[in-house]
């Protein structure tokens, strides 16, 4: 029974080994997320504040804000993950990654909300 357990554990270990996605997939995902963020920013640009007085008009801008924020956050996390794999480990690397992630988050937020 011990041999069967170790064999089962070996099979599980082999089946559950992490697999890195191909670079092409990451680039396509990044392009799609950037496109969604841009569309959300354009949708928010088209709305005027005077039209916001009626609560029936709130659905589209609210949806654009939520979807754009989620796509922008996912884009920043995707870039941070890719950058973390490319940079050296250690305290300096962690700090550099954190600073770059904050800059990316700021850039995506400005893009979504506009330069205000």
N, C-alpha and C positions, 0 to 999 in steps of 0.2 A: 504494500500500500504506500510505503514511503517513496518507492520508485515512481509510482503512478502520480503521486503528488508533485514530485520534483519535475516530472515530465510535463504535467499540466502547467506548473508555474513557468517552465521554460517556454512553452507555447504561448502563454499569456504575455510574457515579457517580450517575445518576438512580435506578437501581434500588436502590442501597444507601444512600440517604439515610435518616438516622434518623427514625423516626416515633414521636411521643409517644403513649402509650396514652391513651384517654379517662379523665377523672377518675372516671367511674362504675366503670370496671374496677379502678382503684386502690382505690376504696372497698370494692368487693366482695371484692377480694383481701385487704385489711386485715381486713375482717369475718370472712372464712374463717380467716385465720391466728389472729386473736384467739379464735375459737371453738375451733380445734384446741388452742391453748395452754390455754384454760380446761378443755377435756375432759381433757387430760393432767394438769393440776393436780388435777382432781377424782378421776381414777383413782389418782393417787399418794396423795391424802388417804384413800382408802378402804382402803389396805393398812396392816396393822399389822406392827410389827417382829417380833412373835413368829411370824408366818407366814413370815418371810423366812429362817428356819433351813433350810428345805427348798429346795434349789436348783431344784426343779421349779416353784416359785412365783416365780422371778425373771424369767420372760419378760415378763409383763404390765407390771410396774413398770419394767423396763429399757426396754421398747418405749415406754411412756408418757414416760419421761425423755428418750429420744433424740428422739422425735417432737415432744414439747413444746419441747425445747431448740431444735430446728431451726426450728419454727414461730415461736418467740419471737425467735430471731435474725433470721429473715426479716422479721418484723414490725418489728423495730428498724431494720433496713436500709431497708425500704420507707419508714418514717417519716423516717429521716435523709435519704434521697434527695429526698423531697418537700419537706422543710424546706430542703435545700440549694438547691433551685430557687426557693424563696420568699424566701430571705434574700439580702442584698447580698453581693457577692464582697469579698474582701480578707482581711487577717489577722484582724481582729475577727470577721468572719463565719465564718471557718473555726474559730476558737476557740469561738465560740458554738455552732456546729453540733456540734463534738466534745463539748462539755459537755452539750448536750441529748441527744446520742446515748448518752453514758455514763449519764445519768439514766434514759433509757428502758430501757437494758439492765438497770440496777439494779432498776427497777420490775418489768420482766417476769421477772427472776430471782426476786425476792421473791414474785411472784404464783405462779410455778411451784413453787417450793420451800416456800412458806409463810413467814409472818412469824416467823422464828426469830432 
